Amino acid sequence: MSEQTIALVTGANKGIGYEIAAGLGALGWTVGVGARDEGRREAAVEKLRAGGADAFGVPLDVTDDRSVAAAAQLIELRAGRLDVLVNNAGVTGGRPQEPSTVDLAALRTAVETNVIGVIRVTNAMLPLLRRSASPRIVNMSSGVGSLTRQTTPGAEVGPISVAYAPSKSMLNAVTVQYAKELQGTDILINAACPGYTATDLNNFSGHRTPDQGAAIAVRLATLPADGPSGGFFEDAGVVPW
Ligand SMILES: NC(=O)c1ccc[n+]([C@@H]2O[C@H](COP(=O)([O-])OP(=O)(O)OC[C@H]3O[C@@H](n4cnc5c(N)ncnc54)[C@H](OP(=O)(O)O)[C@@H]3O)[C@@H](O)[C@H]2O)c1
């Protein structure tokens, strides 16, 4: 088995995921660039390599059982284990998302990708993560999934959203349940909020750069053994549930 730290970032072909891959690559880690589209994936891998990162492509659609199983197999063949999994891939499900008029397909897409996709990928990778000396899982959530912020007047939570925001609330809840099951192991799992970041997801309306959005995930990916698990964090600290 390689001594090299190996990470997988889902949805790493662009936006925050790409910058997380770049950030982990800059640590000297080997980074699997999980992406569903071959062209976008290979372009990202090339760009990361040109920047000095040891990156390789991992075909990965988080909504597809077979794709996820094949991704786990690819990493097993390449490294025999996985040290860090960043579940970053996410979608809004489309807008508008007023509860009374929402297209149920949008709801299903958001939950299938942002919640079930994370569980699917995590469970496929857990056997590989259990072989690592210090395994870390980071779930890219969002402050809009914070029910405290959603009910705090003036908090930055974007438009009314019955698909995207609740999918991130559920992802937070799922993160807590994993942390409980994994208590007593070396695996630390946390949810991250990147802040309002300019990417395709919001038509580049965010005020943070993807590089800034990636920082909290890199921090949670590199937690020491006595770091937290089952928490929800942004750059400034703990995000309220
Ligand atoms: N931007 C923000 O302000 C913000 C705030 C809070 C949280 N977040 C979260 O941060 C994460 C990254 O978002 P982003 O802003 O960087 O958005 P983005 O630029 O739209 O990137 C999303 C990434 O997820 C991938 N993806 C979507 N569905 C997928 C699937 N089924 N299988 C594999 N990959 C899939 C996309 O791949 P394709 O290129 O193939 O579509 C893309 O690589 C998301 O979880 C998002 O919810 C973002």
The ligand as an SDF file (V2000), in Angstrom:
LIG
                    3D

 48 52  0  0  0  0  0  0  0  0999 V2000
  -21.6510   28.0030   -4.2350 N   0  0  0  0  0  0  0  0  0  0  0  0
  -22.1400   28.2500   -3.0250 C   0  0  0  0  0  0  0  0  0  0  0  0
  -22.4210   29.3970   -2.6480 O   0  0  0  0  0  0  0  0  0  0  0  0
  -22.3870   27.1150   -2.0720 C   0  0  0  0  0  0  0  0  0  0  0  0
  -22.8260   27.4300   -0.7900 C   0  0  0  0  0  0  0  0  0  0  0  0
  -23.0460   26.4070    0.1130 C   0  0  0  0  0  0  0  0  0  0  0  0
  -22.8020   25.1050   -0.2650 C   0  0  0  0  0  0  0  0  0  0  0  0
  -22.3760   24.8150   -1.5300 N   0  0  0  0  0  0  0  0  0  0  0  0
  -22.1390   23.3980   -1.8530 C   0  0  0  0  0  0  0  0  0  0  0  0
  -20.8300   23.2400   -2.3490 O   0  0  0  0  0  0  0  0  0  0  0  0
  -20.7840   22.0990   -3.2170 C   0  0  0  0  0  0  0  0  0  0  0  0
  -20.1090   22.4860   -4.5250 C   0  0  0  0  0  0  0  0  0  0  0  0
  -20.9460   23.4370   -5.1780 O   0  0  0  0  0  0  0  0  0  0  0  0
  -20.4070   24.5400   -6.1840 P   0  0  0  0  0  0  0  0  0  0  0  0
  -20.9240   25.8240   -5.6920 O   0  0  0  0  0  0  0  0  0  0  0  0
  -18.9680   24.3580   -6.4560 O   0  0  0  0  0  0  0  0  0  0  0  0
  -21.2910   24.1730   -7.4720 O   0  0  0  0  0  0  0  0  0  0  0  0
  -20.9190   23.7950   -8.9800 P   0  0  0  0  0  0  0  0  0  0  0  0
  -19.8620   24.6880   -9.5160 O   0  0  0  0  0  0  0  0  0  0  0  0
  -22.2320   23.7200   -9.6690 O   0  0  0  0  0  0  0  0  0  0  0  0
  -20.2850   22.3360   -8.8310 O   0  0  0  0  0  0  0  0  0  0  0  0
  -21.0760   21.2350   -8.4820 C   0  0  0  0  0  0  0  0  0  0  0  0
  -20.2830   19.9940   -8.7810 C   0  0  0  0  0  0  0  0  0  0  0  0
  -21.0850   18.8400   -8.4350 O   0  0  0  0  0  0  0  0  0  0  0  0
  -21.0760   17.9780   -9.5530 C   0  0  0  0  0  0  0  0  0  0  0  0
  -22.2440   17.0900   -9.5830 N   0  0  0  0  0  0  0  0  0  0  0  0
  -23.5370   17.4220   -9.5870 C   0  0  0  0  0  0  0  0  0  0  0  0
  -24.3110   16.3110   -9.6510 N   0  0  0  0  0  0  0  0  0  0  0  0
  -23.4410   15.2670   -9.6940 C   0  0  0  0  0  0  0  0  0  0  0  0
  -23.6000   13.8600   -9.7820 C   0  0  0  0  0  0  0  0  0  0  0  0
  -24.8210   13.2880   -9.8630 N   0  0  0  0  0  0  0  0  0  0  0  0
  -22.4920   13.0730   -9.7680 N   0  0  0  0  0  0  0  0  0  0  0  0
  -21.2550   13.6340   -9.7050 C   0  0  0  0  0  0  0  0  0  0  0  0
  -21.0450   14.9600   -9.6600 N   0  0  0  0  0  0  0  0  0  0  0  0
  -22.1350   15.7540   -9.6570 C   0  0  0  0  0  0  0  0  0  0  0  0
  -21.0120   18.9000  -10.7520 C   0  0  0  0  0  0  0  0  0  0  0  0
  -20.6310   18.1840  -11.9150 O   0  0  0  0  0  0  0  0  0  0  0  0
  -21.1090   18.6230  -13.4160 P   0  0  0  0  0  0  0  0  0  0  0  0
  -20.1100   19.6310  -13.8920 O   0  0  0  0  0  0  0  0  0  0  0  0
  -21.0650   17.3320  -14.1590 O   0  0  0  0  0  0  0  0  0  0  0  0
  -22.5000   19.1810  -13.2780 O   0  0  0  0  0  0  0  0  0  0  0  0
  -19.9480   19.8550  -10.2670 C   0  0  0  0  0  0  0  0  0  0  0  0
  -18.6710   19.2900  -10.4100 O   0  0  0  0  0  0  0  0  0  0  0  0
  -22.2380   21.6490   -3.3840 C   0  0  0  0  0  0  0  0  0  0  0  0
  -22.4940   20.5640   -2.5150 O   0  0  0  0  0  0  0  0  0  0  0  0
  -23.0270   22.8700   -2.9570 C   0  0  0  0  0  0  0  0  0  0  0  0
  -24.3090   22.5290   -2.4920 O   0  0  0  0  0  0  0  0  0  0  0  0
  -22.1560   25.7870   -2.4360 C   0  0  0  0  0  0  0  0  0  0  0  0
  1  2  1  0
  2  3  2  0
  2  4  1  0
  4  5  1  0
  4 48  2  0
  5  6  2  0
  6  7  1  0
  7  8  2  0
  8  9  1  0
  8 48  1  0
  9 10  1  0
  9 46  1  0
 10 11  1  0
 11 12  1  0
 11 44  1  0
 12 13  1  0
 13 14  1  0
 14 15  2  0
 14 16  1  0
 14 17  1  0
 17 18  1  0
 18 19  2  0
 18 20  1  0
 18 21  1  0
 21 22  1  0
 22 23  1  0
 23 24  1  0
 23 42  1  0
 24 25  1  0
 25 26  1  0
 25 36  1  0
 26 27  1  0
 26 35  1  0
 27 28  2  0
 28 29  1  0
 29 30  1  0
 29 35  2  0
 30 31  1  0
 30 32  2  0
 32 33  1  0
 33 34  2  0
 34 35  1  0
 36 37  1  0
 36 42  1  0
 37 38  1  0
 38 39  2  0
 38 40  1  0
 38 41  1  0
 42 43  1  0
 44 45  1  0
 44 46  1  0
 46 47  1  0
M  CHG  2   8   1  16  -1
M  END
$$$$
